[in-house]
Amino acid sequence: MKYLCLIYDNEKNWMDASPEEQGKIFAAHQAVYEEATKRGQMAGGEGLQPSHNSTVLRVRDGKTVTTDGPFMELKEQLGGFYMFDCENLDQAMELAALIPEAKSGTIEIRPCMVYEGMDG
């Protein structure tokens, strides 16, 4: 089963980090990638640009409406994700605990839907 691990943290932590601290965070993410790959459980992932670069889109009454920036002010912002392909939630939690932002933010683990008759 695929598990999406959403990484939430205060973007200010990253922006205020020194280049050395950012390098350590990148190295920690590389270690998560390498471990998940070694286990055959890495299915994807990306870091996201800061939330002020986002666009919110809604379709209401047939009209598309967009707004720049995040929908609401939050203490933690979505900063990236990993997709793990694991046998069970315990394995996904094991890998999610290695994500460096688990120590300062929140990792939301969500199983992906499985649709009969569809690949993936």
C-alpha positions in Angstrom: 0.0 0.0 0.0 1.2 3.5 -0.7 1.4 6.0 2.1 1.7 9.7 1.6 3.7 11.5 4.3 2.9 15.2 4.3 5.6 17.3 6.0 4.4 20.3 8.0 6.7 22.7 9.7 7.1 26.4 10.3 8.7 27.8 7.1 10.5 30.4 9.2 12.6 27.6 10.7 14.0 26.9 7.2 14.3 30.6 6.2 16.2 31.4 9.4 18.5 28.4 9.2 22.1 29.1 8.4 23.6 27.5 5.2 25.3 24.9 7.5 22.0 24.0 9.2 20.2 23.8 5.8 22.9 21.4 4.7 22.3 19.2 7.7 18.6 19.1 6.9 19.3 18.2 3.2 21.7 15.5 4.4 19.0 14.1 6.7 16.5 14.0 3.8 19.0 12.3 1.7 19.4 9.7 4.4 15.6 9.1 4.4 15.6 8.7 0.6 18.5 6.3 0.8 16.9 4.2 3.6 13.5 4.0 1.8 15.2 3.1 -1.5 17.3 0.4 0.2 14.1 -1.1 1.6 12.4 -0.9 -1.8 9.8 1.4 -0.3 10.6 4.7 -2.0 7.8 5.7 -4.3 8.4 9.4 -4.7 8.6 12.8 -2.9 9.4 16.4 -3.4 10.1 19.5 -1.4 7.7 22.5 -2.0 8.5 26.1 -2.5 7.3 28.4 0.3 3.6 28.8 0.8 3.6 32.5 -0.5 4.3 31.0 -3.9 1.1 29.0 -3.9 -2.1 29.6 -5.8 -5.5 28.6 -4.4 -8.1 27.6 -7.0 -11.8 27.0 -6.6 -14.6 26.4 -9.1 -17.9 27.8 -8.0 -21.0 27.9 -10.1 -18.9 27.0 -13.1 -16.4 29.9 -12.6 -12.8 29.4 -11.8 -11.5 31.7 -9.1 -7.8 31.9 -8.1 -6.1 33.6 -5.2 -2.3 34.1 -4.7 -0.7 32.8 -1.6 -1.9 30.4 1.1 -5.6 30.0 1.9 -5.1 30.8 5.6 -2.4 31.7 8.0 -1.1 28.6 9.9 1.7 27.9 12.4 2.9 25.0 10.2 2.9 25.0 6.4 3.1 22.1 4.0 6.7 21.9 2.9 7.0 18.7 1.0 6.1 15.0 0.9 7.3 11.5 0.6 5.4 8.6 -1.0 6.3 5.3 0.6 5.1 1.9 -0.7 5.0 -0.3 2.4 3.3 -3.5 3.6 1.6 -1.7 6.5 1.3 1.5 8.5 4.0 0.4 10.9 6.6 0.4 8.1 5.4 3.8 6.9 5.6 5.2 10.4 9.2 3.8 10.8 10.3 5.8 7.7 8.3 8.9 8.6 10.0 9.1 11.9 13.3 9.5 10.1 12.1 12.7 8.3 13.9 15.6 10.0 10.8 17.8 10.4 9.2 15.1 12.6 11.4 16.7 15.4 10.1 20.2 15.0 6.9 19.9 13.0 4.3 17.3 12.1 4.3 14.4 9.6 0.8 13.4 8.5 0.7 9.8 7.2 -2.2 9.0 4.9 -2.9 5.7 3.1 -3.6 6.2 -0.6 -6.9 5.0 -2.1 -6.8 1.7 -3.9 -9.2 1.6 -6.9 -10.1 -1.8 -8.4 -9.4 -2.0 -12.1 -6.9 0.9 -12.1 -3.1 0.6 -12.1 -1.0 2.3 -9.5 
